[in-house]
Amino acid sequence: MIPAVVVLAAKVAVADHSGVIEYRIHQTSQIDGGPIHKRDDIAMVVVADGDRIVGVRIFNYVENGKQQSAQTKASLAASLTGETRRFAAPFDARSFADYSYTVEGSTVHFRGIKRDAFHGDGTFTVDGAGHVTQITYSPDVLQQFATSESVAQARGEVLPGFWATTTTVTSIQGHYLIFHGGASSTLVQSGFRRFADREKALRDLDALQE
């Protein structure tokens, strides 16, 4: 049986899976392992229609201090367009069968039954109104060469009646042959705007100035 607090969180979160929303993403990341040292700084604006990204513009893409080419930016934008949410959120009713739950006060512990990269083990916190305010988890299947990975997300009301992830911090440790290393990233989402339809949002995206 799914705990009542999880059912409530899923019911409240339904509003967060609908509508056409434009928002900004700023991601900084670094990789250090053996001879490899990489720093990225990426800024973009995306349009999401429900759970699917339908438009992306990259305004800044700096790798190790060097601004990347327009072609590289376009390639990244194309790879992100059409993407849906990768992680099966444990407070989404569509994923109830994929998790087991235990509850301690306002904290819900979850464990993935479907052991793959789209599910994980962790906790999330629910406020008095049923909104999930934060979630921390480790994916059930790690990336290649990784030995551990943790993801921590903060959520908040970014528009009236619409909650979304505002910050995601990821930390990865791993090794390859004799080399040990790690990677980390911080992704901040802000500037949320709601549009009546996809066409209006995409026109606004095209008109944005760098």
Beta strands, then each sheet from edge to edge (+ up, - down):
strand 1: 20-33
strand 2: 36-49
strand 3: 52-63
strand 4: 66-67
strand 5: 99-104
strand 6: 107-112
strand 7: 120-126
strand 8: 132-139
strand 9: 146-159
strand 10: 162-176
strand 11: 179-195
sheet 1: 4+ 3- 2+ 1- 11+ 10- 9+ 8- 7+ 6- 5+
end
